[in-house]
């Protein structure tokens, strides 16, 4: 095989190597907590609590291509201003991320990776709640892309407000 024949293969391999790469290295439970402050009284009566869900994530770079993303999920069940239970999970993952443009890293760490972690966190929350002797809790799927876009819009609005206030202060 001549050198010219090998060139397209090398070009294809190089193009493949430059493609964005996102690989799950490990998914793990970083922290979990369950509290049932009104037990055993919480088991009597009708079970019609208000369920509150708080969700956030954060990512950090560990090396050139290694990132840890932690999804924090807190579920609170209240009935008549009494906390029936509080379940908290920190579901984490190690990800190999390479050749992703800098402007896309926020989306990858703030939406793509939490999307992968959420089913694990949802299962862990359901397991915790069941072990607390409460009815199973299957959380609805979450659109992390929409949450990320909403968060970015809020940050941009806050920055615009801050810039407007700074300009108004210097104008006086």
C-alpha angles and dihedrals in degrees: 000000000000126000091255091057091053095049098078090051091052091046091051091048091049092048089049091051091052094051116108110269126201117172131170109235098176141346115206144163108249099180140351135183135180127187129179103180097172098047131161092020089056090068094063124080131021117332104230106131129163108245117212121192126195119188134180139145139202133192133202134187115241099178139342093299104008120096133174118211120190121196113202115202123179123182121189123187115198132179121183092345091307119119107232093183143343118205122185129184133182104197111186139186138191112221133189105219120178138162093014112142113249092241090057097049093086090056092047095048096036102042116005098050096041087051088060093046098046099079089054092049092046091053092047092051091049090049092049093049092048092049087053086060094248126130115279115274118209108184118214118250116272126224100222092178090060092045091050092049091048091049092049091050090051092049092050091049091049091049091049090051091049091050091048092051092048091051091047091051093050091048093062 
